[in-house]
Amino acid sequence: MKTKSKSVGFGILLIAASVAAHAAQFGDFEYWSSDTEIAITGYTGPGGDVIIPDRIAGLPVTSIVAEAFLRSANLTDVTIPNSVTSIGASAFSECTSLTNVVIGNDIANIESAAFAHCTSLASVTIPPSVTAITGWAFSGCASLTNATIPNSVTSIGVGAFAHCASLNSVTIPNSLALIQGAAFYGCTSLTSIGIPDSVTTIEVKWVKGEGTYGAFQDCTGLVNVTIGSGITNISVGTFQGCTSLTAIDLNARNPVLSSLDGVVFNKNQDTLVLYPTGKSGGYAVPGGVTSIGDGAFRDCTGLTSVTIGNGLINIRDIAFLGCSRLRGVYFRGNAPSFDPNAFLNANNATVYYLPATTGWRPTLGGRPTAVWRLPYPVILDFGSGFGVQPDGFGFIIPWATYCPVVVEASADLIDPVWSAVSTNTLINGSSSFRDPQWRSRSGGFYRVRSP
C-alpha cells in the first residue's frame, strides 16, 4: 500500500470504517467498492502505458481518489475511462514521466493539484463535461505547451496553470466568467492571450505574509492582450511583471472601462486603472484624470518619468509600487492627496511641483519633494489666482526665482500682433499678474516669455 498524507489518510479511515470489507486489489490497482461503484485508491504497477479499467467486479469505476497515483514516477501514459466522473486532489501529482493523458468524457470534477508537477506532460485536452478547472490543477507542468479548454468551463481556479513555463497557447472559451489569481502565474512562454466577452472578473491571489499574485503575473513573454467587453474588474497586479506587455487592447463596448494608447481607464476616463508593465520611458497622464488607482503603475520598472496635469485629486495605495527606475513625478497643479504607500519601493523618485502651487510638504507618499524649475515660463490656468479678479484678469506665472518675465497680449491668434502688457520679476519662483484693462481686449489672448 502507498503511504498517504495525513489529511488523505484521515479520509481513508472514515471510509474504511463503513466499507472495510470492500477494500481490494485488482491487478495493479487498489480500490474500494460499494454496492454500486468502484473508486481507485492506489497503483502498484510498473508504470508505462496504463489504462484504467471502466469496470471492476462488474461495477463501474467512477472515481480516482486523492493521491491515488501520487509520485508514480514511471507512469508515462494514462487513459481514464468515460465511467470516471471525479479525479481527486493530487491524484496524479508529481508523476514526472507522464507525457500523455486521455481524460474520459464524463469527468465532472478535476480537483486541486490533480496533475501538478507532471513535468513531462506536453499537452492536455479537457473534456466538455468539466465546468471548472480547480486550483493548481496543472501547476508546475513545465513541459506543457498547449491546453484546450472546452466551452463548458466557467472558471479557471487559483494557480491552475501556474509555472507552466513552456505554455505558449491557450484558447479561453466564451463560457468563461472568472479567472482567479495566479491562474497563469509565471507562464513565461505565453506571448498572447485573448479574453472573451464572457469574462467579467480577473482576480488576484493573496498569500498571507507574501502579498498578492496576479492572474498573469510574471508572464514575461506576454506581448498582446485583448480583453472583451464584459470585463468589469481587473484586479491590482493582474499583469505585474509582464515586462514585454506595452499595450492592453480593451474592447470599446466595455460598459465600465476604456483605453487610451493601451492604458486602461475607467469609462469616464477620470481614473487611471492599469498601466502596462512593459511600457518604458516617460508618460504624460491625460488631462481630466482626477485619480490614479490602486497599483496602477505597479512594477513598471521601465517607467522613468510621469507628468501630471492640474486636475489630479488623489493617488491611491501602491500606485507606483516597485517603479525602480522612476526618477521624477512632475505635477502642474496643487498637491493631491497621497496614500502613504503610493511610492513604496520606488526609491529613486522625486516629486516635483511648480512654484506658486500649494499643499506641498518636504515629503509626500514617502518620497522627497522639490521645486520644478521649468526651462520656460508658463501660465497656471487654474486656482484662485486665475480668472477675473477685483483688480483685473489674472493668473500666476511660475518659472525661476528672480527671473524677469514679459506678459504680452493679442486680440487675435490667426494673425496675432503681440504687445507687451507688463514685465514681472518672479520672486520665489513665481509672480502674480493682473491686467486691469482686460475688458478692452475683446477676445484677448495672453502669452509669457523671457525678455
C-alpha positions in Angstrom: 0.0 0.0 0.0 1.2 3.5 -0.7 1.9 6.0 2.1 -0.8 8.6 2.2 -0.6 12.1 3.6 -2.3 12.8 7.0 -5.2 14.6 5.5 -6.0 12.0 2.9 -5.3 9.2 5.4 -7.9 10.6 7.7 -10.4 10.5 4.9 -9.5 6.9 4.2 -10.1 5.9 7.8 -13.5 7.4 7.7 -14.4 5.5 4.6 -12.7 2.3 5.7 -14.9 2.2 8.8 -18.0 1.7 6.7 -16.6 -0.2 3.7 -13.6 -2.1 5.1 -14.8 -5.4 3.8 -14.8 -3.9 0.2 -11.2 -2.8 0.1 -9.4 -4.9 -2.5 -6.8 -5.3 -5.3 -7.4 -5.7 -9.0 -4.2 -6.3 -10.9 -2.1 -3.2 -10.4 -5.0 -1.2 -8.9 -6.1 -0.8 -5.3 -9.7 0.1 -4.9 -12.7 0.5 -2.6 -16.1 -0.8 -3.7 -19.6 -0.1 -2.6 -22.6 -2.0 -3.7 -22.8 0.2 -6.8 -19.4 1.7 -7.8 -15.6 1.5 -7.6 -13.1 4.1 -6.5 -9.4 3.6 -7.5 -7.3 4.3 -4.4 -3.8 3.3 -5.4 -1.5 2.0 -8.1 1.2 -0.6 -7.5 2.2 -1.4 -11.1 5.5 -0.9 -13.0 4.3 2.3 -14.9 4.5 2.8 -18.6 1.2 3.0 -20.5 -1.6 2.5 -18.1 -5.3 2.0 -19.0 -7.6 2.4 -16.0 -10.4 -0.1 -16.3 -14.0 1.1 -16.6 -15.4 -1.8 -14.6 -14.1 -4.0 -11.8 -16.0 -7.0 -10.4 -18.9 -5.9 -12.6 -19.2 -2.4 -11.1 -18.3 0.9 -12.8 -15.1 2.7 -11.9 -16.5 6.2 -11.1 -13.6 8.0 -9.3 -9.9 8.2 -8.7 -9.4 9.3 -5.2 -6.9 11.8 -3.8 -3.2 10.9 -4.3 -4.1 7.6 -5.9 -1.2 7.8 -8.4 0.9 10.3 -6.5 4.6 10.1 -7.4 4.2 7.2 -9.8 7.5 8.2 -11.4 7.5 5.5 -14.1 3.9 6.3 -15.4 4.2 7.6 -19.0 0.7 7.4 -20.4 -2.7 7.1 -18.7 -6.1 6.6 -20.2 -9.1 7.5 -17.9 -12.3 5.8 -19.0 -15.7 7.6 -19.6 -17.1 5.9 -16.5 -14.9 8.1 -14.2 -16.6 11.3 -13.1 -14.2 12.6 -10.5 -10.4 12.9 -10.2 -9.3 13.7 -6.7 -6.8 16.2 -5.3 -3.2 15.4 -6.3 -4.4 12.2 -7.9 -1.5 12.2 -10.5 0.7 14.9 -8.9 4.4 14.5 -9.4 4.2 11.8 -12.0 7.3 13.2 -13.6 7.5 10.8 -16.6 3.8 11.3 -17.5 3.7 12.6 -21.1 0.1 12.0 -22.2 -3.3 11.8 -20.5 -6.6 10.9 -22.1 -9.4 12.1 -19.9 -12.8 10.5 -20.3 -15.8 12.5 -21.5 -17.9 12.2 -18.3 -15.4 13.9 -15.9 -17.2 16.5 -13.8 -14.5 17.3 -11.2 -10.8 17.7 -11.6 -9.8 18.6 -8.0 -6.9 20.7 -6.7 -3.4 19.9 -8.0 -4.7 16.7 -9.7 -1.8 16.9 -12.3 0.5 19.3 -10.5 4.2 19.0 -11.3 3.8 16.4 -14.0 6.9 17.9 -15.6 6.9 15.8 -18.8 3.2 16.4 -19.7 3.2 18.2 -23.0 -0.4 18.7 -23.8 -3.8 18.2 -22.3 -7.4 18.2 -23.6 -10.0 18.8 -21.0 -13.4 17.2 -21.9 -16.6 19.2 -22.3 -18.1 17.7 -19.1 -15.8 19.8 -17.0 -17.2 23.1 -15.7 -14.3 24.4 -13.6 -10.6 23.9 -13.6 -9.7 23.9 -9.9 -6.8 25.5 -8.1 -3.2 24.3 -9.1 -4.7 21.6 -11.3 -1.8 21.7 -13.8 0.6 23.9 -11.9 4.3 23.2 -12.5 3.7 21.2 -15.7 6.9 22.6 -17.1 6.7 20.8 -20.5 3.0 21.7 -21.2 2.9 23.7 -24.4 -0.8 23.9 -25.1 -4.1 23.5 -23.3 -7.5 23.1 -24.8 -10.3 24.5 -22.5 -13.8 23.5 -23.6 -16.9 25.8 -23.8 -18.3 24.1 -20.6 -15.7 25.7 -18.3 -16.9 28.8 -16.4 -13.9 29.4 -14.1 -10.1 28.9 -14.1 -9.0 28.4 -10.5 -6.2 29.8 -8.4 -2.8 28.8 -9.9 -4.4 26.4 -12.3 -1.6 26.7 -14.9 1.0 28.5 -12.7 4.6 27.9 -13.6 3.8 26.1 -16.9 6.9 27.7 -18.3 6.5 26.2 -21.8 2.8 27.0 -22.2 2.6 29.1 -25.4 -1.0 28.6 -26.5 -4.3 28.8 -24.5 -7.7 29.2 -26.0 -10.1 30.6 -23.5 -13.8 29.7 -24.3 -16.8 32.1 -24.4 -18.3 30.3 -21.4 -15.6 31.5 -19.0 -16.7 34.1 -16.4 -13.9 34.1 -13.9 -10.1 33.9 -14.0 -8.7 33.6 -10.5 -5.4 34.8 -9.1 -2.1 33.3 -10.2 -4.1 31.2 -12.8 -1.2 31.7 -15.4 1.4 33.0 -13.0 4.9 32.5 -14.4 3.9 31.2 -17.8 6.9 32.8 -19.4 6.4 31.4 -22.9 2.8 32.8 -23.3 3.0 35.6 -25.8 -0.6 36.5 -26.4 -4.0 36.0 -24.7 -7.5 36.7 -25.8 -10.0 37.2 -23.0 -13.6 36.8 -24.3 -16.6 38.9 -23.6 -18.0 36.4 -21.1 -15.2 37.1 -18.6 -16.3 39.6 -16.0 -13.5 39.3 -13.4 -9.8 38.7 -13.3 -8.8 38.2 -9.6 -5.5 38.1 -7.7 -4.4 35.5 -5.1 -3.5 36.9 -1.7 -1.0 34.8 0.3 -0.5 35.8 3.9 2.9 37.2 4.6 3.8 37.2 0.8 1.4 39.5 -0.9 -0.8 39.2 -4.0 -0.2 37.1 -7.1 -1.8 38.3 -10.3 -3.6 36.0 -12.8 -0.9 36.7 -15.5 1.9 37.9 -13.2 5.4 37.3 -14.4 4.3 36.2 -17.9 7.5 37.9 -19.2 6.9 36.9 -22.8 3.3 38.3 -22.9 3.1 40.9 -25.7 -0.5 41.0 -26.8 -3.6 41.1 -24.5 -7.1 41.6 -25.9 -9.9 41.9 -23.3 -13.6 41.6 -24.2 -16.4 43.9 -23.4 -17.7 42.0 -20.4 -14.8 42.7 -18.0 -15.7 44.9 -15.1 -12.9 44.1 -12.6 -9.2 43.8 -13.4 -7.5 43.4 -10.0 -4.3 45.1 -8.9 -1.3 43.1 -10.1 -3.1 41.2 -12.8 -0.2 41.9 -15.3 2.5 42.6 -12.7 5.9 41.7 -14.1 4.8 41.3 -17.7 7.8 43.1 -18.9 7.1 42.7 -22.6 3.5 44.0 -22.4 3.3 47.5 -23.7 -0.4 47.8 -24.5 -3.8 46.3 -23.5 -6.4 46.2 -26.2 -9.7 46.8 -24.4 -13.0 46.4 -26.3 -14.6 49.8 -26.9 -18.0 48.3 -26.0 -17.0 47.8 -22.4 -19.5 49.4 -20.1 -17.1 50.5 -17.2 -13.6 50.6 -18.7 -11.9 52.4 -21.6 -8.4 52.5 -23.1 -6.1 55.2 -24.4 -2.9 54.1 -26.1 -3.1 50.7 -24.4 -3.6 52.2 -20.9 -6.7 51.2 -19.0 -9.0 53.9 -17.5 -12.5 53.8 -16.1 -15.3 54.7 -18.6 -15.3 58.4 -17.7 -11.5 58.4 -18.2 -11.0 60.3 -14.9 -9.3 57.4 -13.1 -6.2 55.6 -14.4 -6.7 52.0 -13.7 -3.9 50.0 -15.2 -0.6 50.9 -17.0 1.0 48.0 -18.9 4.1 46.8 -17.1 6.2 46.7 -20.2 5.9 50.4 -21.2 9.1 52.3 -20.8 10.3 55.9 -20.8 8.1 58.9 -19.8 4.4 59.2 -19.6 2.0 62.2 -19.5 -1.2 61.4 -17.7 -4.1 62.8 -19.9 -5.9 65.9 -18.8 -9.1 65.2 -17.0 -7.7 62.4 -14.9 -8.6 63.1 -11.2 -7.4 59.8 -9.7 -4.6 57.3 -10.1 -5.9 53.9 -8.9 -4.6 51.3 -6.6 -1.5 49.7 -8.1 -2.0 51.5 -11.4 1.8 51.7 -12.2 2.8 48.7 -10.1 6.2 47.2 -11.0 6.5 49.3 -14.2 10.3 49.1 -14.0 10.9 50.8 -17.3 9.0 53.9 -16.3 11.4 56.8 -15.9 9.1 59.9 -15.5 5.5 60.9 -15.2 3.9 64.3 -15.8 0.6 65.0 -14.2 -1.9 67.8 -15.0 -3.6 70.2 -12.6 -6.8 68.2 -12.1 -5.4 65.3 -10.1 -7.1 64.8 -6.7 -5.7 61.6 -5.3 -3.1 58.9 -5.8 -4.1 55.6 -4.3 -2.4 52.7 -2.5 0.8 51.3 -4.0 0.1 53.3 -7.2 3.8 53.3 -8.1 5.0 50.3 -6.1 8.3 48.9 -7.4 8.9 51.5 -10.1 12.6 51.2 -9.5 13.7 53.4 -12.5 11.2 56.2 -11.8 13.2 59.4 -11.3 10.7 62.2 -11.4 6.9 62.7 -11.0 6.1 66.2 -12.2 2.9 68.0 -11.1 1.5 71.0 -12.8 -1.1 71.6 -10.2 -1.6 71.7 -6.4 -0.8 68.7 -4.3 -3.2 65.8 -4.5 -3.9 63.5 -1.5 -1.3 60.7 -1.4 -1.7 57.3 0.1 1.3 56.7 2.4 2.4 53.7 0.3 1.9 55.3 -3.1 5.6 55.2 -3.9 6.5 52.1 -1.9 9.9 50.7 -3.3 10.1 53.4 -5.9 13.2 54.5 -4.1 14.7 56.8 -6.8 11.7 59.0 -7.4 11.4 62.7 -6.5 8.1 64.5 -6.6 8.4 67.9 -8.4 6.0 70.8 -8.1 5.7 74.2 -9.7 6.3 77.4 -7.8 3.1 79.1 -6.6 1.2 75.8 -6.3 0.0 74.7 -2.9 -0.2 71.8 -0.5 3.4 70.6 -0.9 5.4 69.3 2.0 9.1 68.1 2.3 7.9 64.5 1.6 4.7 63.1 0.1 3.8 59.5 -0.4 7.1 58.6 1.2 9.2 60.5 -1.4 11.1 63.8 -1.2 9.6 66.8 -3.0 11.4 69.6 -4.9 10.5 72.7 -6.9 10.2 72.0 -10.6 12.4 74.5 -12.4 11.0 74.8 -15.9 13.1 75.8 -18.9 10.5 78.4 -19.8 7.8 80.4 -18.0 4.2 79.1 -18.0 0.7 80.3 -17.2 -1.2 78.4 -14.5 -4.7 78.2 -15.9 -6.3 77.1 -12.6 -6.5 78.0 -8.9 -7.7 81.1 -7.0 -5.3 83.4 -8.9 -6.7 82.5 -12.3 -9.6 84.4 -14.0 -11.5 87.6 -13.3 -10.3 89.3 -10.1 -11.4 92.6 -8.5 -8.3 94.3 -9.9 -8.5 92.8 -13.4 -8.0 89.5 -15.2 -5.1 87.5 -13.6 -3.0 84.4 -13.4 0.1 83.0 -11.8 3.4 82.7 -13.7 5.9 80.1 -12.3 9.4 79.7 -13.7 12.6 80.5 -11.9 13.5 82.8 -8.9 14.2 86.4 -9.7 14.0 86.0 -13.4 12.0 88.7 -15.3 9.0 87.6 -17.5 7.2 89.7 -20.1 3.5 89.3 -20.4 2.1 90.0 -23.9 -1.5 90.3 -25.2 -3.1 89.9 -28.6 -6.7 90.2 -29.8 -6.3 87.5 -32.5 -4.5 84.2 -32.8 -5.0 83.8 -36.5 -2.9 86.9 -37.4 -1.6 87.9 -34.0 0.1 91.2 -33.1 1.6 90.8 -29.6 2.1 93.9 -27.4 3.7 94.0 -24.0 1.4 94.4 -21.1 3.8 94.1 -18.2 7.2 92.8 -17.1 7.2 90.8 -13.9 10.0 89.6 -11.7 9.5 86.1 -10.3 10.1 86.4 -6.6 10.5 82.9 -5.1 10.0 81.4 -8.5 6.5 82.9 -9.3 4.6 86.1 -9.9 1.0 87.2 -9.8 -0.1 89.0 -13.0 -3.2 91.3 -13.2 -4.5 93.2 -16.3 -6.9 96.0 -15.2 -7.5 96.7 -18.9 -8.7 93.2 -19.8 -12.2 94.4 -20.7 -10.9 96.5 -23.6 -9.1 93.5 -25.0 -12.0 91.9 -26.8 -11.2 88.2 -27.5 -7.8 88.8 -25.9 -5.1 86.2 -25.6 -2.0 86.2 -23.4 1.5 84.7 -23.6 4.6 84.9 -21.5 8.2 85.0 -22.5 11.6 85.8 -21.1 13.0 89.2 -22.1 
